[in-house]
Amino acid sequence: MSDDTKSVVIERTLDAPIELAWRMWADPDHFAAWYGPSGASIPVAKMDVRVGGSRLICMEMQTPNGPMTMWFAGEFQQVVENVRLVYTDAMSDDEGNILPPAQTGMPEGHPAVTTVIVDFEDLDGSTKMTLTHLGVPADSPGAMGWNMALDKLVEYVVSV
């Protein structure tokens, strides 16, 4: 995408070897431990991490209007262990059926399906991780959520 406003790009350096950084994304238990903005919990994380494999994530959080549950589904498109992970991401129902953006409260023109790319770079014992979420504007609530989630990941990975 040539329009940078249509994607979030976030870099973080994890104080962890690349193999552990990879597991944070590829192991459902680790993923559930850090994913989502502050205060969110992930009661369901089903991930078949292989090309063509599916993912189904449930995120629960408290909002000013009470508890909210959101489901996200997708498919792994590229899996290069310790190097790159690419998957699609879409709001869905609890069975993984993709919901139209208007039904999920997304603004007009928001794509139903977006793509998440995570690149890993070995830095001699630590890992540079670059997340790119295509289709999510850099100034959106989704971008803020990713920043909070990756802050949680930075803290979580050193406790493992």
CORURKA-V369302 format. One record per pair of residues at least 24 apart in sequence whose C-alpha atoms are under 10 Angstrom apart, sorted by the first residue. I is the first residue (numbers start at 1). J is the second residue. D is the distance in whole Angstrom. If there is no record, write none. Layout:
<<I	J	D> <I	J	D>>
//
This chain:
<<1	134	7> <1	135	8> <3	134	10> <3	135	10> <3	137	9> <4	134	9> <4	135	10> <4	136	10> <4	137	8> <4	138	8> <5	134	10> <5	135	9> <5	136	8> <5	137	5> <5	138	5> <5	139	8> <5	140	10> <6	110	10> <6	133	9> <6	134	6> <6	135	5> <6	136	5> <6	137	4> <6	138	7> <6	139	9> <6	140	9> <7	114	10> <7	115	9> <7	116	10> <7	132	7> <7	133	5> <7	134	4> <7	135	5> <7	136	5> <7	137	5> <7	138	6> <7	139	9> <7	140	10> <7	143	9> <8	116	9> <8	131	8> <8	132	6> <8	133	5> <8	134	7> <8	135	8> <8	136	6> <8	137	6> <8	138	5> <8	139	8> <8	140	9> <8	142	8> <8	143	6> <8	144	9> <8	146	9> <8	147	10> <9	116	10> <9	117	9> <9	118	10> <9	130	7> <9	131	6> <9	132	4> <9	133	7> <9	134	9> <9	136	10> <9	137	10> <9	138	7> <9	143	9> <9	146	10> <9	147	10> <10	118	10> <10	129	8> <10	130	6> <10	131	5> <10	132	7> <10	133	9> <10	138	9> <10	143	9> <10	146	8> <10	147	7> <10	150	9> <11	118	10> <11	119	9> <11	120	10> <11	128	7> <11	129	6> <11	130	4> <11	131	6> <11	132	9> <11	147	9> <11	150	9> <12	120	10> <12	127	8> <12	128	6> <12	129	5> <12	130	7> <12	131	8> <12	147	9> <12	150	7> <12	151	8> <12	153	9> <12	154	8> <13	120	10> <13	121	9> <13	122	10> <13	123	9> <13	126	7> <13	127	6> <13	128	4> <13	129	6> <13	130	9> <13	150	10> <13	154	8> <14	122	10> <14	123	9> <14	125	9> <14	126	6> <14	127	5> <14	128	6> <14	129	7> <14	150	10> <14	151	10> <14	153	8> <14	154	6> <14	155	9> <14	156	10> <14	157	7> <14	158	8> <15	123	10> <15	125	7> <15	126	5> <15	127	7> <15	128	9> <15	154	7> <15	155	9> <15	157	7> <15	158	6> <16	122	9> <16	123	9> <16	124	10> <16	125	6> <16	126	5> <16	127	6> <16	128	10> <16	154	9> <16	157	7> <16	158	7> <16	160	9> <17	82	10> <17	121	10> <17	122	7> <17	123	8> <17	124	8> <17	125	5> <17	126	5> <17	127	6> <17	128	10> <17	157	10> <18	81	10> <18	82	6> <18	83	8> <18	120	7> <18	121	7> <18	122	6> <18	123	8> <18	124	9> <18	125	7> <18	126	7> <18	127	5> <18	128	8> <18	129	9> <19	81	8> <19	82	6> <19	83	10> <19	120	10> <19	122	9> <19	125	10> <19	126	10> <19	127	9> <20	82	9> <20	126	10> <20	127	9> <20	157	8> <20	158	10> <20	160	9> <21	82	8> <21	120	8> <21	121	10> <21	122	10> <21	126	9> <21	127	7> <21	128	9> <21	129	8> <21	153	9> <21	154	10> <21	157	7> <22	80	10> <22	81	7> <22	82	5> <22	83	8> <22	84	9> <22	85	9> <22	118	9> <22	119	9> <22	120	8> <22	127	9> <22	129	9> <23	81	9> <23	82	9> <23	157	10> <24	153	8> <24	156	9> <24	157	7> <24	160	10> <25	49	9> <25	85	8> <25	118	9> <25	153	10> <26	50	10> <26	79	9> <26	81	9> <26	82	10> <26	85	9> <28	55	10> <28	57	9> <30	153	9> <30	156	9> <30	157	9> <30	160	9> <31	57	10> <31	153	9> <32	57	8> <32	58	9> <32	59	9> <33	149	10> <33	152	9> <33	153	8> <33	156	8> <33	157	10> <34	148	9> <34	149	6> <34	150	8> <34	151	9> <34	152	6> <34	153	5> <34	154	9> <34	155	9> <34	156	7> <34	157	9> <35	59	9> <35	145	9> <35	146	8> <35	148	9> <35	149	5> <35	150	8> <35	151	10> <35	152	8> <35	153	7> <36	60	9> <36	61	9> <36	142	10> <36	145	6> <36	146	7> <36	147	9> <36	148	7> <36	149	5> <36	150	8> <36	152	9> <36	153	10> <37	61	9> <37	141	10> <37	142	9> <37	144	8> <37	145	5> <37	146	7> <37	147	8> <37	148	5> <37	149	5> <37	150	9> <37	151	9> <37	152	8> <38	145	8> <38	146	10> <38	147	10> <38	148	6> <38	149	7> <38	151	9> <38	152	8> <39	63	10> <39	148	10> <39	149	10> <40	68	10> <40	69	10> <40	145	10> <40	149	9> <41	69	10> <42	69	10> <42	70	10> <42	71	10> <44	71	9> <44	94	10> <45	71	10> <45	72	10> <46	73	9> <47	73	10> <47	74	9> <47	75	9> <47	76	9> <48	75	9> <48	76	8> <49	75	9> <49	76	6> <49	77	9> <49	78	9> <49	79	7> <49	81	10> <49	85	9> <49	87	9> <50	75	9> <50	76	6> <50	77	8> <50	78	8> <50	79	6> <50	80	9> <50	81	10> <50	85	10> <50	87	10> <51	75	8> <51	76	5> <51	77	5> <51	78	6> <51	79	6> <51	80	9> <51	85	10> <51	86	9> <51	87	9> <52	76	5> <52	77	6> <52	78	8> <52	79	10> <52	87	9> <53	77	8> <53	78	10> <53	79	10> <53	87	9> <54	87	9> <54	88	9> <54	96	9> <55	87	9> <55	88	9> <55	89	9> <55	96	8> <56	89	9> <56	90	10> <56	91	10> <56	92	9> <56	93	9> <56	94	8> <56	95	8> <56	96	6> <56	97	10> <57	89	10> <57	91	9> <57	92	9> <57	94	9> <57	96	9> <58	91	10> <58	92	9> <58	93	9> <58	94	8> <69	93	10> <69	94	10> <70	94	9> <70	104	9> <71	95	9> <71	96	8> <71	97	9> <71	98	9> <71	99	10> <72	96	7> <72	97	9> <72	98	8> <72	99	10> <73	97	7> <73	98	7> <73	99	10> <73	113	9> <74	98	9> <74	113	8> <74	114	9> <74	115	9> <74	116	10> <75	115	10> <76	115	10> <76	116	10> <77	115	9> <77	116	10> <77	117	10> <78	117	9> <79	118	10> <80	119	9> <80	120	10> <81	120	9> <82	119	8> <82	120	6> <82	121	8> <82	122	9> <82	127	10> <83	118	8> <83	119	6> <83	120	5> <83	121	7> <83	122	9> <83	129	9> <84	117	7> <84	118	6> <84	119	5> <84	120	6> <84	121	9> <84	129	10> <84	130	10> <84	131	10> <85	116	8> <85	117	6> <85	118	5> <85	119	7> <85	120	9> <85	131	10> <86	115	7> <86	116	6> <86	117	4> <86	118	6> <86	119	9> <86	131	10> <86	132	9> <86	133	10> <87	114	9> <87	115	6> <87	116	5> <87	117	7> <87	118	9> <87	133	10> <88	113	6> <88	114	6> <88	115	4> <88	116	6> <88	117	9> <88	133	9> <88	134	9> <89	113	6> <89	114	5> <89	115	6> <89	116	7> <89	133	9> <89	134	10> <90	114	6> <90	115	9> <110	135	7> <110	136	8> <110	137	9> <111	135	7> <111	136	9>>
//
